[in-house]
Amino acid sequence: QVQLVESGGGLVQAGGSLRLSCAASGRTFSTYTMGWFRQAPGKEREFVAAVASGGYSTRYADSVKGRFTISRDDAKNTVYLQMNNLKPEDTAVYYCAADAGQRLTIPTMSAPYDYWGQGTQVTVSS
């Protein structure tokens, strides 16, 4: 079993930055694809970004490309989401997720992800 714990959320003004962290338990973190999803009130959970095992392949939602950067530190069992130029529409609960499967492409749907964190709130004021 893998436990994921997010941190780094908070309240920020539009145009500001936040860095989310997700610390994972377990010895096989480096083999997982790690992703970030978010869910705004009244909306479905949506894909934000993901990084494959090894850290060389990433994928982003169009809405965050050029503003958000995902990275991982396997020595610390941690994945990060650097969020710059934040907009009010980025307001949501952000979830970290781990995909233990071996896939040819990085999944952007929720279903392939096996483990989820509890979420951290990000609020962007205008």
Secondary structure by P-SEA (a helix, b strand, c coil): cbbbbbcbbbbbcccbbbbbbbbbbcccccccccbbbbbcccccccccccccccccbbbbcccccccbbbbbcccccbbbbbbcccccccccbbbbbbbcccccccccccccccccccbbbbbbcc
